Amino acid sequence: MLKKKIIFKDKRNKQAFTLIEVVVAMAIFSIIMLAVTQVFVSIIKSYRVAKRMQRNIENSQYALNFISKTLRTSEIKDSSDPSTLELFDPSQGKCFVFQLKDNHLQWASDDSNSPTQLSECNFGSMFPVNFINSEITGRFLIVSNNSGNTVGKVTINLTTQEGNKSAHFQTTLSLRNH
C-alpha cells in the first residue's frame, strides 16, 4: 500500500493584507486626499482673487493714464465736489466729465455743440457711464494757482478693491497754460 504523504503548508508564510489593514490604509489615503484637495481648492481660490485684483489694477492704471492724458491739455471747471471732474479739451474739441459714483469710475464726453471753450460745455446734459468694470473709490483734488483764477494742478486718488485686498493709485498733474 502506498503511503500518502500529506504536507501541511504553514499559513503564517502567506504574504497578504488583512481586512483591517486594508480599511486602515484606505482611511489614511482618504484623509491625505481630502487634505490635498483642500489645499488645491485654496490655491485655485487665491489664484482667482489675484487674477481679478490684477485686472482691477490694470483697469485702474488705464483709467488713470487716460484721465491724465486728457487733463494735460484741458481747461478744468473748478469744483468743490471731490467726486466729479469737469473739463474741456481744446485739442479734441470735447467736453468731459469724470465721476466717482457708486464705487465706479464713470465718464462722459460731448462734442455735439462743437465747443471751443470751457464755458460752452453743457455738463448738465451729459450722462456718465461706467468707464471700467472694477470697484473704484477715490477723489479728485483741484488746486488753483496762486492768482486763484485758473486751475494749477489736479491730484487724482483711486483705490481699487477685491475682497480684502486693495491697491492705491495717486498722481498729480500740473496743467499747461493755454
Order of alpha helices (4+ residues) and beta strands (2+ residues): alpha-beta-beta-beta-beta-beta-beta-beta-beta
